[in-house]
Amino acid sequence: MLILCVATAAQAQTFPGYNTSHYAGVHAIPFNPALGAGTRYRWDVNIVGADVKAGNTYIRALKSSLLSGEKLVRNVDYFPDSNATPSQKQYAWGSADLMLPSVLYSIDERQSVAFTWRVRGSAWGGGAQTTTTNFFMLDYPNPRYFDQTFADEYGAAFGHSWNEFGFSYSRVIKDQGDHRWKAGITLKYLGGQAAAYGVGRDASFLFEDRTKADINSGQFFFAYDEGQDDWDKDNVMANFSPFQNPGIGADIGVVYEWRPDNDGLNTIHEGGDWNPDADTWKARLGVSIVDIGGIRYTKSATSANLDMRGQDIPVNLLNKRKEESIRSWTSRLAGMFTPLETEDNFYMNLPTSLNLMGDYNIDGRFFVSAGATVALNGGKKDDNKTTALTQLQITPRWESTYLGAYLPFQVNRFGQADAGVVLRAGPLVIGSASIFTNLFRETINHADVFVALRIIPIRFNKWSWDKGNGGIFRKKRNQLGCPDI
């Protein structure tokens, strides 16, 4: 089932460190759709953007070996954490998010609409103890583990890829004195491309030798969508259809802004700059729930729920044979064990998560933000799901109209801490939340990178650069001595 999952590409924040910027435009919509209201841009167009992440808790690899293209050798090129606490859970994850042509349009200073087109893939595996992981990863079947009973209550792998058309509406819902509230919603039309899962529960097994094994208890549930039986390996793009396996999804969000410097005169246009009042807040808070929903798939005929109990099971029959298809292999496995009741379809949940955000405006150019993504479906109950990676992030940043620099510091649920950098120069955004720390590590076990090319309004005149401190708009208020509201 891990092989099936790798064929698709845990999803956390997309464009981390930059996605909560007041210049993020359409790139902020996936994090919190309310961020589209009262934006700095009259319009913003994403041409193409990509965000890729991968990591694990069990294996570290030499950076030089990963780039060599050669076959990796254990304890030379990569190093398993085989001495970890036996009961410690081990995990692996990966994701790819491709944002295709997307657009944000501000109807006025209070409301906006957006269309986003994303192709996404996510894989997640783990939950097994270190002892179980060692058994399968260290020269399986390894004689040192013969005549030992291994017991583990849970281990799983999930893979999912899908197309996503998002339609968003954001608006200021209340603006009174120092306080402004925004809300937004995104409705998504989903097209499922591939999905698979494999879950083992309450397993207890013993390998007598290289040829025979006893499975004293355990259940295994696995399925993949029937479309993968006809997968065209020679022409991968021929398998893509944005309207197959339809589903529905949604994002909802709210943002509060504290605006003690508000002059009560509403917005004005300074030298043609759109909505200069957009970032006159001193602090703001945001909360959103994203990736609500999922996609229903028809199971392949070889999918099954199995009671795995058996004695003197031939070990060689469990392995996938050379040149054997996935369908033939899983069909043969299903015939070796007792089938349990199963349905002919399954519902694959999206990586539903709670996003929290806090942002403080230091002086109009310098900001510091804190954000968290909390996975809402990371438990053991649901066998068919895609799960997000829970993490916390703090990002100091400097911004002007066309330039920005961001320094994200983050830590995930596994205690992996990182520092990175993001740069924005006109239409180009490029960054990584882990590049600084990985540059100074000899071995790595996780990494990420993202890049985006966009079209934004650019006006070359004497007022086209952000003056900081709210520009002349706020200066006029101070000179006039207008009272606070």
Secondary structure, DSSP 8 states (H G I E B T S, - for coil): -HHHHHT---B--SSTTTTTSTT-GGGGTTT-GGGGTT-S-SEEEEEEEEEEEEEESSEEEEHHHHTT-S---BTTTEEE-TTS-TT-EEEEEEEEEEEEEEEEEESSSSEEEEEEEEEEEEEEEEEEEHHHHHHHHSSSS-GGGTT-EEEEEEEEEEEEEEEEEEEEEEEEEEEETTEEEEEEEEEEEEEEEEEEEEEEEEEEEEE-SSSEEEEEEEEEEEEEBGGGGG--SS-GGGG--TTSSEEEEEEEEEEEEE-TT--SS----BTTBS-GGGG--SEEEEEEEEEEEEEEEEB-TT-EEEE--EEEEEGGGTS--TT--HHHHHHHHHHHSEEE---SEEEEE---EEEEEEEEESSSSEEEEEEEEEESS-SSS-SSB--B--EEEEEEEEE-SSEEEE--EEEETT--EEE-EEEEETTEEEEESSHHHHHT-SEESEEEEEEEEEE-----STT-S--STTHHHHHHHHHHT----
